[in-house]
Structures are given as structure tokens and as C-alpha cells.
Amino acid sequence: MNRASSNVPRARFTVDEVVNLTLDFYRRNYIEGLFLSSGIIQNLDYTMEQLIAVARTLREEHDFRGYIHLKTIPDASPELIAEAGRYADRISINVELPTQIALDRLAPEKKLQTIKISMGRIREKIDETRAELKEKHKPPPFAPAGQSTQMIIGADNSSDKTILKTSTTLYSSYQLRRVYYSAFSPIPDASAALPLRAPPLMREHRLYQADWLLRFYQFSVDEIFAGPDARADGNEAQEQLDLDIDPKLAWALRHREAFPINLNSAPLEQLLRIPGLGARTAKKLVAVRRWRRIRLEDLTRLRVPVKKALPFIITVDYRPPLLEAHSTQLRERLAMPAQLDLFQP
């Protein structure tokens, strides 16, 4: 709705208004921090100067100790982006869509290469600051919480696999702390190039779950999507995440040959593949079994969703029955109802 071509009245806060609003909310304990963003005002550098002025005023004149996330402008001068990192805890540049083809169609003024160049500069500055800290120097702070980005989901026909491959590249190349996924939301009088309907909100949620698997569970994008249904020519038949079950459970059902896993002997890498078993819980089990054998009651104490895990594990006092081996039956029994199974990997 805030796009440059949108035929709506424009309004903006002054620097002092944003500062005063932030301090007022912060003192009342309504907020813990500020997400600072803007459309383009006059030109790119002027917009960045206004954003920086807000952050600088809060930090230097009012000793604001809250969190500041500042959304930078990709084409702004490197000096301004570097200055923004002095006052913000985290800075971000939104990539918006996973491919240049999608950007050319829906946001032709955005260039993926330009965004990546800006991300690279931010990463270099973060790395320089951390290196100086290791050498016992105390350099000016620079985005201590790192950088992040956002992608819009469902505005174009990019598959979940394409989206996650772009995320993986951004994580590895620029050490992003987070990629945020935001489901496309239609607006009145939109361009004919945009879809008329929003994607299922569950799709956004599944992408977050898959992103978690990539960052903390040692999965790769190809593993998440590959399976027995892969085509003989090497192209996978499935490039969308299953909306009915979470991606780790979907992987486990496609790879029944890898289960059940013995909780008392399997390495951490295998424990991380068990549906319902979180990364922290897997590490706790490895620590506990140094002293005693893992029993089913231990999982209950650790608040593991036992129903989801049972078909895939062996403990001292439990082994799944043979009838649990059939993936179709398991899928029907373990599929979540039509609700968000939030935070469960």
C-alpha cells in the first residue's frame, strides 16, 4: 500500500516526533525497542540521514538503552549505512523476493546484486568490529545483533525450495542472523501482476520451521525436499513444503529406513532428525545418558511431545511396534489439525 505508485495521501513523522513517541512508550514500559523504517523521502541519502538522526538522538541525547532495529536503504552511501550501525542493535536490508526475475516483474527498481553488495559491506564492518574486540581494542559498536532481511511469500510463483535456497545463500555469504518470511497480503486497486488471494498463513509458518532446520538441525535444502518421489532425471517432484505436517516429520516419513533411532547410542546428528525432539533436548539427552540409560519417562520430564516421537525412537523400556512402520498410517495419525503447531520443529 505504501509503494511509490500508490494513489494514497502521504504522511510521515518528523525526527523529533519519532523520538518523543519512542521515549514516551518506552518509559511507560509499553515497548522494549524500536523498529525504524521509512519510504523514500526526497532521495535515498536524505532518507538514511533522517533514520540515523532518530537513532542518534535517542542514543546520544536521551541515553536510550532499548533495542533499535534500523531498516537501511540499499542504494544509500556506504558511509551512511556504516553510521547507522553505530546506533542500531540490528540493521536490515529487505531482499523482498528470492530471485532477480521476480524483482524485475514486481519491483523493477530493486536489484538483487545491489542489495547483496550492501549486505557484504555490512558483514565486513561487523567482522572488523568483532576482530578488534578480540584484540582487546574497544571500537565503536556496530550492529551488535547483526543484520537480517525479509522475503515476501506468495506474491510471485517462487517455490518454497527456491525461497529456502536464497535464504541459505544469504546465511552463508553474509552471516545474516535471520531471514523473515512475510505472507503476501492483497490490497485494493493492486497491480494486475499481483495475485488476488493471500497464500495460506501456514505456508509462512512452514518456511520458518524449515529455516530452523537449516540453521540449527544440520539439514540442507535438498534434504528437506528430496525423497522417494524424486524424478529419475534428478529434478525433484516436490518443491513446496507440506502444509499438513511440519518439514522434519515430512522428512522422517520419507526416510523410514533411518528409524527407529536408539536414544541411548545414536550420535547427536541422528537425534536431531527425530520428529518432536528439539536441539536443546537432544543435547540434554546426550548429557544425561553419560550417567544413566534413557527411559520413556525421561522424555516426559523434558516435555518432549511423546506422541510425535514414539514411532521413531528406541529407549530402554520402549520399541515401536511393527505396525508403526507404515508411513501413510503414521501421517494420518500424526498430522496436525488445522492450526499452527508453533515452535515445534
N, C-alpha and C positions, 0 to 999 in steps of 0.2 A: 504493500500500500504506500510505502514511502519512497518508491522508485522515482527517479528523476522525471519520468514521463507521466506520472500520475497527476490527474487533474483535481487536486485537493488543495485547500489552503495550507500554507506553510507556517510553522511556528517553531521557535527554539528558545531555550533558556540562555540567559547571559551567564558568564563565568561566575559572577557573584551569586546569582540565583541558585545555580547548582551547588556551590559551596555551602550556602546557607541552608538549603534543603537537606543536604547530606549531614551537616553538623546537627541540625535540629532532630532528624530521625535517629542519628547515632546516640545523641545524649539521652534520648527517651528510650534507648535500647530496643528500637523497632528494627534496626538493621545492624549487621556486622561489617558491612562494607559497601562498596560502590562498583557497579558495572558501568563504565563510561564509554559511550558510543555516540556517533553523530553521522548525519548525512553530510554531503559536501556543501560547505558554505564558502562562497566566493571562489576558492581554489583549494587544492589539496594541502599545500603547506599552511595556509591560513587556518584550515580546519584543524590540522595537527597542533598548531600553536594554541588554539582555543582549548583543546583537550588537555594539553600539557599544562596550560595555565590553571585549570581546575585542580589537577593533581598537585602541582607545585604549591599552590595557595593552601590547599588542605595540609600538606606535609610541613611546609616551612613556616607559614603564618599561624596555623592553628594546631600544630603538633598532632595531626590526625593519625591515630595508631590503627585504624581499621584497615580492612583489606581493600585494595583497589585493583580492579581488572580493567585495563585500558585497551580498547579496540583501535588498533592503528590503521592508517591509510597506506596501502601497499606502495603507491607511487610517490609518497611524500619523501622528502630528502632524508638520507640516512642519518644526518646529524639530528634531525628532529625525532626520529624513531629511537636513536640512542638516548636522547634526553628523556623521552617518555619512560624508558626502562629504569631511570634513576628514581622515579617517584611511584611507579606502579609495581605491585607484587607480581602480577602476571600481565603479559601483553599478548594480543592475538591478532591474527590476520585471517579473515574468513576466506577459505578457498571456494565456498558456496556449492560447487558442483565437481564431480570427480574427474571429468575429462575436459580437454580444451574444446572438443566437438560440442559438448553440452553447453559450455560457456559461450561459444560462438553463436549458438542458437538462441539462448535465453539471456545472456549478459555479455554482449559482444565487446563492451568496453573493458571487460576484465581479461587479463592474460595470465594463464597459469604459470608461465615462466617468470613473469614479473613478481608474482606472489612468492614463488619459490626463492627467487633472489633475495627478497626481503626477509623471508624466513631464515635463509642462510646467514645473512648479516646478523640477525638477532641471535642465532645459535653461536656464531663466532664471538659475539660480545659476551654472552653468558659463559662460554668456555673460558674466555680470557679472565673474567672476574673470578671464576672458581679456581683457576690456576694461580692467580695472585694470592687468593686466600690460603691455598696450600703452602705457598712460600712465605707465610706469616705476614704478608702485607695486608693492609686493610683498604682495599679500593672502594670507591663509591659503589653503593649497591646497584645491581642491575637485574630487574625482573627475577627476584629470588625464587618465585614459584614457577618460573619457566614460561613457555609460550604454548598456545593452543590454537585450534581452528574449528570451524563449523562447516558441515555439509548439509544441504537441503535434500531431503529424501522424498522421492515421488514426483518431483517437478519435471523430470525427464525420464527416459526409459532405461537409465543405467541400472544394471543388475546389482544385487547385493554383493556378488563376488567382485565386480568392478569397483564398487564403493570401498570394500574392505582392502582390496589390493592398493588403492590410492592411499588409504589410511596407513597401511603397512609401510609404504614408501615414505610417507611423511614422518612416521615414528622413527624409522631407521636413519633417514637422511638428516632430519632436523631436530631429533630428540624432543618432539612435542610431548607435553605432559598429558594432553587429552585431545581427542577428536570428538566434537559434539555432533550428534545427529539430530536434525530437526525435521519433523514431518511437514511436508508442504501443506499449506492451508490456502484454499482458493479464496479470492476476494471478488467483490462486484466489479464489473467492467474490466476484467482482466484481459490480457492479450490472448488471442486465439491460439497462440503457440503453447499455452499452459493447459494442463488437464483441468477438467471441470470438477473432479472429485479429489478429495484428500486421500492419501494412501491409508491403509489400516494403521492405527496407532501401534498395534502390536509389532508391525514391521520395524518401527523405530526402536522399540524395546529389544527385539531380537538382535538388531545390529549392535546395540550396546552390549548384550551378552556375548556375542561373537567377538567384539572388540576386546572384552575382558579375557576371553580365551587366548587371544593373540598376545596380549601383554603379560598375563600372569599364569597361564596354564600350558605354555610351551606348544601351542597349536600353531599351524601355519594356515594360510588361506586355502591352499589346495587341499589340506586335510579336512577342513570344515566342510568343503563342498564335494570332495571326491568320495566315491563309494562304488558298490557293485553295479549301480546304474550308469556308470561312466561309459561313454560310447567307445567303440573299438578304435575310432580314429584319434582318440586322445582328448577330444572335446567333451567336457562333462555335460550330461543331460540336465543337471540341476545347477542353476546359478542363483537361485533365490533361497533364502532361509525358510525353513518350515515354520509357519505361523502357529501351529498347534502344539509343538513341543520345542523346548529350548535346544540350542545348537549342540551342546555337549551330549544330551540324551539322544539327539538325532544321530550324532557320530557313533555313539555306543551301539545303537540298534543296527547300524550298517556294518558294524565290526564285532559281531557276536563272538568271532573266533578269539578275540582278545580277552574275553571274560569267561568265568569269574576270576577276579583278582584276589589273591590272598593278602589280607591286610597285615599279616604278621611277617611277610617275607618280601613283598614286592617293593621295588625301589620307588622313591618319591615320584619319578616321572610317570610311573604307571598309576599311582594313587591319584594323581591329578586328572586322570582320564575317567575316573569313576563318577557317574552322574550323582548329584547331590552332595558330593564331597568338595568343600571349598579348599582353597590353597592353604589357609591358616590351619584348618582342621587336619589336612593331610600332613602338614609339618608337625602338628601336635601328636598325631598317631605315630610318626617315625620316632619322636622323642619318648613317648610312653612305652613303646614296645622294646626299648632298650632295657627296661626294668621288669616288664611282665607281658604276658600274652594278651592280645586284643580280643575282647569278647563283645557280643552284640550290645550288652548294656552300656559299654563304653561309648558307643555311638549315640545312644540316647542322652547320656550325660553331656556329650559335646554338641547336642542339638542338631545332629545330622538328620535330614528328612529320610528316615529309615525306609519308608515305603519305596522311595525312588531308588535307594542304594541297594536294597536286598537282592534284586536279580543279578547284581554284578559283583558281589563280594563273597569272600570266604573268611570266616572267623573261627576261633577255637570251637565255638558251640553252634556254628551255622554254616550250611552249604545250601545254595539254591537248588530246588528240585528240578528234575529234567524238563518238566513242562514249562519252566521259565525260559527255556532256550528259544522259543518261537518269537521272532521279532514282532510279527503282526499282532499277536496277542498282547505282548508287552506294551506296544504302542497304544493300543486301545485302553489298556488299564492305567497307563501312566500319563496319558495325555491330559494336560491341564484343562479345566473348564474355561469358558470364555471370560478370562480375567487375566490380569498381569501377575505372573509369578515373580514379583520384583526381587532383584538382587540374588536370585538363586541360580548359580552357574550350572 
